[in-house]
Amino acid sequence: MRINNGYSRGRKTLSLTSLIDVIFLLLLFFMLTSTFLRYSNINVASAGGRGINADAAPKVVLRIDQNKLDLNGQEINIDELVRSLNGFVTTGETRTVVFVKEKVSVERLVKVLEVGRNSSMTSLILAQ
């Protein structure tokens, strides 16, 4: 004997309206959280293994630490970097060797290189 409890065993349909709403909300979320920044490239060339004679070696040395910059033995602020590098260009020096300490973040290195690129120096040589 079959008892009818009021429930039908038919196939239930899924409402597409709620599914479309969820997809729209996800699309809106990802559009608002993504960044629209244009990333720039910094060309870094290897110095190679060849030696340089002492006369051709750059006279400007920049050491990058996580909290400070050292330009030829003098501690400088990152805001003073372009002015200081341009001061060396007036004396005829156009290349700078950049030494990076071990714990320096990549973000800090890129920021210093971008600021240095705004100076009149023709090349920044990255060394270990």
Buried (B, 14 or more C-beta within 10 A) or exposed (E): EEEEEEEEEEEEEEEEEEEEEEEEEEEEEEEEEEEEEEEEEEEEEEEEEEEEEEEEEBEBBBBBBEEEBBBEEEEBEBEBBBEBBEBBBEEEBBBBBBBBBEEBEEEBBEEBBEBBEEBEBEEBBBEE
